[in-house]
């Protein structure tokens, strides 16, 4: 499959934005008090974790090659991030038979309508093993 010029432009723009984000995460620690990254508004207002809580700190840990630290901050985001290159390649025309079930599940709205609220509630439960889902 040949990419058209507008696809190359989009790919270049996405790569540039990602590189800029990685450079920010490499330079600034979101755990520091003088961090330029905003805190989670939902957490500040409610005191509960949202599905995205800890994602900036997880990305910071990944940029610094700390996979266990990233997984401790937001396990669902880390797992989702590792499927992202495959989903992008699938959209671009790559078709691996073994990846088809992943695409089928991740493109199903019912999956997300079930998974996100379940994860949201589970990471706020105060008992083990649910406490492993909370950031930190």
PyMOL commands that place a pseudoatom at each C-alpha (Angstrom):
pseudoatom trace, name=CA, resn=UNK, resi=1, chain=A, elem=C, hetatm=0, pos=[0.000, 0.000, 0.000]
pseudoatom trace, name=CA, resn=UNK, resi=2, chain=A, elem=C, hetatm=0, pos=[1.417, 3.324, -1.053]
pseudoatom trace, name=CA, resn=UNK, resi=3, chain=A, elem=C, hetatm=0, pos=[0.920, 6.362, 1.147]
pseudoatom trace, name=CA, resn=UNK, resi=4, chain=A, elem=C, hetatm=0, pos=[-0.399, 9.520, -0.462]
pseudoatom trace, name=CA, resn=UNK, resi=5, chain=A, elem=C, hetatm=0, pos=[1.279, 12.884, 0.229]
pseudoatom trace, name=CA, resn=UNK, resi=6, chain=A, elem=C, hetatm=0, pos=[-1.434, 13.879, 2.704]
pseudoatom trace, name=CA, resn=UNK, resi=7, chain=A, elem=C, hetatm=0, pos=[-0.814, 10.632, 4.615]
pseudoatom trace, name=CA, resn=UNK, resi=8, chain=A, elem=C, hetatm=0, pos=[2.890, 11.450, 4.792]
pseudoatom trace, name=CA, resn=UNK, resi=9, chain=A, elem=C, hetatm=0, pos=[2.006, 14.930, 6.044]
pseudoatom trace, name=CA, resn=UNK, resi=10, chain=A, elem=C, hetatm=0, pos=[-0.230, 13.484, 8.754]
pseudoatom trace, name=CA, resn=UNK, resi=11, chain=A, elem=C, hetatm=0, pos=[2.376, 10.899, 9.705]
pseudoatom trace, name=CA, resn=UNK, resi=12, chain=A, elem=C, hetatm=0, pos=[5.059, 13.594, 9.906]
pseudoatom trace, name=CA, resn=UNK, resi=13, chain=A, elem=C, hetatm=0, pos=[2.852, 15.855, 12.024]
pseudoatom trace, name=CA, resn=UNK, resi=14, chain=A, elem=C, hetatm=0, pos=[1.974, 13.014, 14.406]
pseudoatom trace, name=CA, resn=UNK, resi=15, chain=A, elem=C, hetatm=0, pos=[5.638, 12.040, 14.695]
pseudoatom trace, name=CA, resn=UNK, resi=16, chain=A, elem=C, hetatm=0, pos=[6.618, 15.645, 15.418]
pseudoatom trace, name=CA, resn=UNK, resi=17, chain=A, elem=C, hetatm=0, pos=[3.971, 16.011, 18.121]
pseudoatom trace, name=CA, resn=UNK, resi=18, chain=A, elem=C, hetatm=0, pos=[5.008, 12.691, 19.683]
pseudoatom trace, name=CA, resn=UNK, resi=19, chain=A, elem=C, hetatm=0, pos=[8.696, 13.682, 19.629]
pseudoatom trace, name=CA, resn=UNK, resi=20, chain=A, elem=C, hetatm=0, pos=[7.862, 17.007, 21.276]
pseudoatom trace, name=CA, resn=UNK, resi=21, chain=A, elem=C, hetatm=0, pos=[5.840, 15.223, 23.963]
pseudoatom trace, name=CA, resn=UNK, resi=22, chain=A, elem=C, hetatm=0, pos=[8.642, 12.737, 24.610]
pseudoatom trace, name=CA, resn=UNK, resi=23, chain=A, elem=C, hetatm=0, pos=[11.158, 15.576, 24.929]
pseudoatom trace, name=CA, resn=UNK, resi=24, chain=A, elem=C, hetatm=0, pos=[8.909, 17.350, 27.465]
pseudoatom trace, name=CA, resn=UNK, resi=25, chain=A, elem=C, hetatm=0, pos=[8.448, 14.156, 29.450]
pseudoatom trace, name=CA, resn=UNK, resi=26, chain=A, elem=C, hetatm=0, pos=[12.171, 13.478, 29.354]
pseudoatom trace, name=CA, resn=UNK, resi=27, chain=A, elem=C, hetatm=0, pos=[12.984, 16.977, 30.600]
pseudoatom trace, name=CA, resn=UNK, resi=28, chain=A, elem=C, hetatm=0, pos=[10.274, 17.606, 33.219]
pseudoatom trace, name=CA, resn=UNK, resi=29, chain=A, elem=C, hetatm=0, pos=[9.277, 15.300, 36.074]
pseudoatom trace, name=CA, resn=UNK, resi=30, chain=A, elem=C, hetatm=0, pos=[5.481, 15.324, 36.615]
pseudoatom trace, name=CA, resn=UNK, resi=31, chain=A, elem=C, hetatm=0, pos=[6.081, 14.267, 40.248]
pseudoatom trace, name=CA, resn=UNK, resi=32, chain=A, elem=C, hetatm=0, pos=[8.061, 17.451, 41.018]
pseudoatom trace, name=CA, resn=UNK, resi=33, chain=A, elem=C, hetatm=0, pos=[6.377, 20.393, 42.714]
pseudoatom trace, name=CA, resn=UNK, resi=34, chain=A, elem=C, hetatm=0, pos=[7.410, 22.793, 39.917]
pseudoatom trace, name=CA, resn=UNK, resi=35, chain=A, elem=C, hetatm=0, pos=[6.105, 20.513, 37.149]
pseudoatom trace, name=CA, resn=UNK, resi=36, chain=A, elem=C, hetatm=0, pos=[4.582, 22.246, 34.098]
pseudoatom trace, name=CA, resn=UNK, resi=37, chain=A, elem=C, hetatm=0, pos=[2.059, 19.407, 33.783]
pseudoatom trace, name=CA, resn=UNK, resi=38, chain=A, elem=C, hetatm=0, pos=[-1.380, 20.071, 35.295]
pseudoatom trace, name=CA, resn=UNK, resi=39, chain=A, elem=C, hetatm=0, pos=[-2.755, 17.715, 37.951]
pseudoatom trace, name=CA, resn=UNK, resi=40, chain=A, elem=C, hetatm=0, pos=[-5.845, 15.613, 37.304]
pseudoatom trace, name=CA, resn=UNK, resi=41, chain=A, elem=C, hetatm=0, pos=[-8.833, 17.936, 37.667]
pseudoatom trace, name=CA, resn=UNK, resi=42, chain=A, elem=C, hetatm=0, pos=[-11.206, 15.049, 38.403]
pseudoatom trace, name=CA, resn=UNK, resi=43, chain=A, elem=C, hetatm=0, pos=[-8.974, 13.855, 41.256]
pseudoatom trace, name=CA, resn=UNK, resi=44, chain=A, elem=C, hetatm=0, pos=[-8.630, 17.391, 42.635]
pseudoatom trace, name=CA, resn=UNK, resi=45, chain=A, elem=C, hetatm=0, pos=[-12.408, 17.883, 42.687]
pseudoatom trace, name=CA, resn=UNK, resi=46, chain=A, elem=C, hetatm=0, pos=[-13.631, 14.428, 43.755]
pseudoatom trace, name=CA, resn=UNK, resi=47, chain=A, elem=C, hetatm=0, pos=[-10.665, 12.757, 45.443]
pseudoatom trace, name=CA, resn=UNK, resi=48, chain=A, elem=C, hetatm=0, pos=[-11.202, 9.691, 43.225]
pseudoatom trace, name=CA, resn=UNK, resi=49, chain=A, elem=C, hetatm=0, pos=[-9.015, 8.345, 40.429]
pseudoatom trace, name=CA, resn=UNK, resi=50, chain=A, elem=C, hetatm=0, pos=[-10.225, 8.638, 36.851]
pseudoatom trace, name=CA, resn=UNK, resi=51, chain=A, elem=C, hetatm=0, pos=[-9.214, 6.066, 34.198]
pseudoatom trace, name=CA, resn=UNK, resi=52, chain=A, elem=C, hetatm=0, pos=[-6.464, 8.429, 33.032]
pseudoatom trace, name=CA, resn=UNK, resi=53, chain=A, elem=C, hetatm=0, pos=[-5.007, 9.268, 36.460]
pseudoatom trace, name=CA, resn=UNK, resi=54, chain=A, elem=C, hetatm=0, pos=[-1.303, 8.553, 36.529]
pseudoatom trace, name=CA, resn=UNK, resi=55, chain=A, elem=C, hetatm=0, pos=[-0.963, 8.516, 32.745]
pseudoatom trace, name=CA, resn=UNK, resi=56, chain=A, elem=C, hetatm=0, pos=[1.475, 11.436, 32.593]
pseudoatom trace, name=CA, resn=UNK, resi=57, chain=A, elem=C, hetatm=0, pos=[3.618, 9.815, 35.278]
pseudoatom trace, name=CA, resn=UNK, resi=58, chain=A, elem=C, hetatm=0, pos=[3.375, 6.478, 33.443]
pseudoatom trace, name=CA, resn=UNK, resi=59, chain=A, elem=C, hetatm=0, pos=[4.567, 8.097, 30.213]
pseudoatom trace, name=CA, resn=UNK, resi=60, chain=A, elem=C, hetatm=0, pos=[7.372, 9.814, 32.129]
pseudoatom trace, name=CA, resn=UNK, resi=61, chain=A, elem=C, hetatm=0, pos=[8.441, 6.423, 33.496]
pseudoatom trace, name=CA, resn=UNK, resi=62, chain=A, elem=C, hetatm=0, pos=[8.316, 4.867, 30.013]
pseudoatom trace, name=CA, resn=UNK, resi=63, chain=A, elem=C, hetatm=0, pos=[10.442, 7.656, 28.545]
pseudoatom trace, name=CA, resn=UNK, resi=64, chain=A, elem=C, hetatm=0, pos=[12.996, 6.851, 31.259]
pseudoatom trace, name=CA, resn=UNK, resi=65, chain=A, elem=C, hetatm=0, pos=[12.762, 3.078, 30.522]
pseudoatom trace, name=CA, resn=UNK, resi=66, chain=A, elem=C, hetatm=0, pos=[11.052, 2.272, 33.832]
pseudoatom trace, name=CA, resn=UNK, resi=67, chain=A, elem=C, hetatm=0, pos=[8.397, -0.233, 32.748]
pseudoatom trace, name=CA, resn=UNK, resi=68, chain=A, elem=C, hetatm=0, pos=[7.481, -1.401, 36.289]
pseudoatom trace, name=CA, resn=UNK, resi=69, chain=A, elem=C, hetatm=0, pos=[7.109, 2.230, 37.396]
pseudoatom trace, name=CA, resn=UNK, resi=70, chain=A, elem=C, hetatm=0, pos=[4.920, 3.008, 34.386]
pseudoatom trace, name=CA, resn=UNK, resi=71, chain=A, elem=C, hetatm=0, pos=[2.775, -0.044, 35.027]
pseudoatom trace, name=CA, resn=UNK, resi=72, chain=A, elem=C, hetatm=0, pos=[2.368, 0.992, 38.679]
pseudoatom trace, name=CA, resn=UNK, resi=73, chain=A, elem=C, hetatm=0, pos=[1.024, 4.405, 37.639]
pseudoatom trace, name=CA, resn=UNK, resi=74, chain=A, elem=C, hetatm=0, pos=[-1.608, 3.300, 35.103]
pseudoatom trace, name=CA, resn=UNK, resi=75, chain=A, elem=C, hetatm=0, pos=[-1.568, -0.349, 34.003]
pseudoatom trace, name=CA, resn=UNK, resi=76, chain=A, elem=C, hetatm=0, pos=[-4.422, 0.014, 31.508]
pseudoatom trace, name=CA, resn=UNK, resi=77, chain=A, elem=C, hetatm=0, pos=[-2.773, 2.961, 29.759]
pseudoatom trace, name=CA, resn=UNK, resi=78, chain=A, elem=C, hetatm=0, pos=[0.531, 1.106, 29.452]
pseudoatom trace, name=CA, resn=UNK, resi=79, chain=A, elem=C, hetatm=0, pos=[-1.188, -1.959, 27.977]
pseudoatom trace, name=CA, resn=UNK, resi=80, chain=A, elem=C, hetatm=0, pos=[-3.155, 0.267, 25.618]
pseudoatom trace, name=CA, resn=UNK, resi=81, chain=A, elem=C, hetatm=0, pos=[-0.040, 2.137, 24.591]
pseudoatom trace, name=CA, resn=UNK, resi=82, chain=A, elem=C, hetatm=0, pos=[1.684, -1.086, 23.610]
pseudoatom trace, name=CA, resn=UNK, resi=83, chain=A, elem=C, hetatm=0, pos=[-1.204, -1.986, 21.279]
pseudoatom trace, name=CA, resn=UNK, resi=84, chain=A, elem=C, hetatm=0, pos=[-1.209, 1.457, 19.635]
pseudoatom trace, name=CA, resn=UNK, resi=85, chain=A, elem=C, hetatm=0, pos=[1.555, 0.805, 17.039]
pseudoatom trace, name=CA, resn=UNK, resi=86, chain=A, elem=C, hetatm=0, pos=[-0.258, -2.340, 15.919]
pseudoatom trace, name=CA, resn=UNK, resi=87, chain=A, elem=C, hetatm=0, pos=[-3.552, -0.481, 15.595]
pseudoatom trace, name=CA, resn=UNK, resi=88, chain=A, elem=C, hetatm=0, pos=[-1.897, 2.293, 13.580]
pseudoatom trace, name=CA, resn=UNK, resi=89, chain=A, elem=C, hetatm=0, pos=[-0.221, -0.279, 11.324]
pseudoatom trace, name=CA, resn=UNK, resi=90, chain=A, elem=C, hetatm=0, pos=[-3.555, -2.077, 10.911]
pseudoatom trace, name=CA, resn=UNK, resi=91, chain=A, elem=C, hetatm=0, pos=[-5.206, 1.185, 9.859]
pseudoatom trace, name=CA, resn=UNK, resi=92, chain=A, elem=C, hetatm=0, pos=[-2.382, 1.726, 7.350]
pseudoatom trace, name=CA, resn=UNK, resi=93, chain=A, elem=C, hetatm=0, pos=[-3.045, -1.658, 5.736]
pseudoatom trace, name=CA, resn=UNK, resi=94, chain=A, elem=C, hetatm=0, pos=[-0.959, -4.199, 7.681]
pseudoatom trace, name=CA, resn=UNK, resi=95, chain=A, elem=C, hetatm=0, pos=[-2.983, -7.344, 8.290]
pseudoatom trace, name=CA, resn=UNK, resi=96, chain=A, elem=C, hetatm=0, pos=[-1.507, -9.963, 10.592]
pseudoatom trace, name=CA, resn=UNK, resi=97, chain=A, elem=C, hetatm=0, pos=[-3.883, -12.818, 11.310]
pseudoatom trace, name=CA, resn=UNK, resi=98, chain=A, elem=C, hetatm=0, pos=[-2.790, -13.044, 14.959]
pseudoatom trace, name=CA, resn=UNK, resi=99, chain=A, elem=C, hetatm=0, pos=[-3.600, -9.347, 15.534]
pseudoatom trace, name=CA, resn=UNK, resi=100, chain=A, elem=C, hetatm=0, pos=[-7.133, -9.510, 14.098]
pseudoatom trace, name=CA, resn=UNK, resi=101, chain=A, elem=C, hetatm=0, pos=[-8.787, -10.490, 17.433]
pseudoatom trace, name=CA, resn=UNK, resi=102, chain=A, elem=C, hetatm=0, pos=[-7.138, -7.514, 19.169]
pseudoatom trace, name=CA, resn=UNK, resi=103, chain=A, elem=C, hetatm=0, pos=[-8.460, -5.144, 16.507]
pseudoatom trace, name=CA, resn=UNK, resi=104, chain=A, elem=C, hetatm=0, pos=[-11.906, -6.737, 16.692]
pseudoatom trace, name=CA, resn=UNK, resi=105, chain=A, elem=C, hetatm=0, pos=[-12.106, -6.235, 20.457]
pseudoatom trace, name=CA, resn=UNK, resi=106, chain=A, elem=C, hetatm=0, pos=[-10.571, -2.754, 20.561]
pseudoatom trace, name=CA, resn=UNK, resi=107, chain=A, elem=C, hetatm=0, pos=[-12.809, -1.428, 17.776]
pseudoatom trace, name=CA, resn=UNK, resi=108, chain=A, elem=C, hetatm=0, pos=[-15.989, -2.634, 19.483]
pseudoatom trace, name=CA, resn=UNK, resi=109, chain=A, elem=C, hetatm=0, pos=[-17.800, 0.203, 21.331]
pseudoatom trace, name=CA, resn=UNK, resi=110, chain=A, elem=C, hetatm=0, pos=[-19.440, -2.277, 23.722]
pseudoatom trace, name=CA, resn=UNK, resi=111, chain=A, elem=C, hetatm=0, pos=[-15.978, -3.292, 24.950]
pseudoatom trace, name=CA, resn=UNK, resi=112, chain=A, elem=C, hetatm=0, pos=[-15.125, 0.306, 25.880]
pseudoatom trace, name=CA, resn=UNK, resi=113, chain=A, elem=C, hetatm=0, pos=[-18.568, 0.929, 27.420]
pseudoatom trace, name=CA, resn=UNK, resi=114, chain=A, elem=C, hetatm=0, pos=[-17.861, -2.005, 29.730]
pseudoatom trace, name=CA, resn=UNK, resi=115, chain=A, elem=C, hetatm=0, pos=[-14.079, -1.769, 30.248]
pseudoatom trace, name=CA, resn=UNK, resi=116, chain=A, elem=C, hetatm=0, pos=[-13.633, 1.929, 31.077]
pseudoatom trace, name=CA, resn=UNK, resi=117, chain=A, elem=C, hetatm=0, pos=[-16.323, 2.199, 33.780]
pseudoatom trace, name=CA, resn=UNK, resi=118, chain=A, elem=C, hetatm=0, pos=[-15.219, -1.128, 35.273]
pseudoatom trace, name=CA, resn=UNK, resi=119, chain=A, elem=C, hetatm=0, pos=[-11.596, 0.032, 35.398]
pseudoatom trace, name=CA, resn=UNK, resi=120, chain=A, elem=C, hetatm=0, pos=[-12.693, 3.410, 36.788]
pseudoatom trace, name=CA, resn=UNK, resi=121, chain=A, elem=C, hetatm=0, pos=[-14.591, 1.813, 39.670]
pseudoatom trace, name=CA, resn=UNK, resi=122, chain=A, elem=C, hetatm=0, pos=[-12.035, -0.951, 40.319]
pseudoatom trace, name=CA, resn=UNK, resi=123, chain=A, elem=C, hetatm=0, pos=[-9.087, 1.419, 40.708]
pseudoatom trace, name=CA, resn=UNK, resi=124, chain=A, elem=C, hetatm=0, pos=[-10.957, 3.329, 43.421]
pseudoatom trace, name=CA, resn=UNK, resi=125, chain=A, elem=C, hetatm=0, pos=[-11.773, 0.291, 45.565]
pseudoatom trace, name=CA, resn=UNK, resi=126, chain=A, elem=C, hetatm=0, pos=[-9.706, 0.300, 48.780]
pseudoatom trace, name=CA, resn=UNK, resi=127, chain=A, elem=C, hetatm=0, pos=[-8.992, -3.460, 48.927]
pseudoatom trace, name=CA, resn=UNK, resi=128, chain=A, elem=C, hetatm=0, pos=[-6.205, -5.616, 47.588]
pseudoatom trace, name=CA, resn=UNK, resi=129, chain=A, elem=C, hetatm=0, pos=[-5.810, -6.440, 44.648]
pseudoatom trace, name=CA, resn=UNK, resi=130, chain=A, elem=C, hetatm=0, pos=[-7.723, -3.354, 43.451]
pseudoatom trace, name=CA, resn=UNK, resi=131, chain=A, elem=C, hetatm=0, pos=[-5.239, -1.074, 45.216]
pseudoatom trace, name=CA, resn=UNK, resi=132, chain=A, elem=C, hetatm=0, pos=[-2.680, -2.214, 42.617]
pseudoatom trace, name=CA, resn=UNK, resi=133, chain=A, elem=C, hetatm=0, pos=[-4.690, -0.317, 39.988]
pseudoatom trace, name=CA, resn=UNK, resi=134, chain=A, elem=C, hetatm=0, pos=[-4.376, 3.022, 41.811]
pseudoatom trace, name=CA, resn=UNK, resi=135, chain=A, elem=C, hetatm=0, pos=[-1.542, 5.322, 40.692]
pseudoatom trace, name=CA, resn=UNK, resi=136, chain=A, elem=C, hetatm=0, pos=[1.611, 5.133, 42.702]
for i in range(1, 136): cmd.bond("trace and resi %d" % i, "trace and resi %d" % (i + 1))
show_as sticks, trace
zoom trace
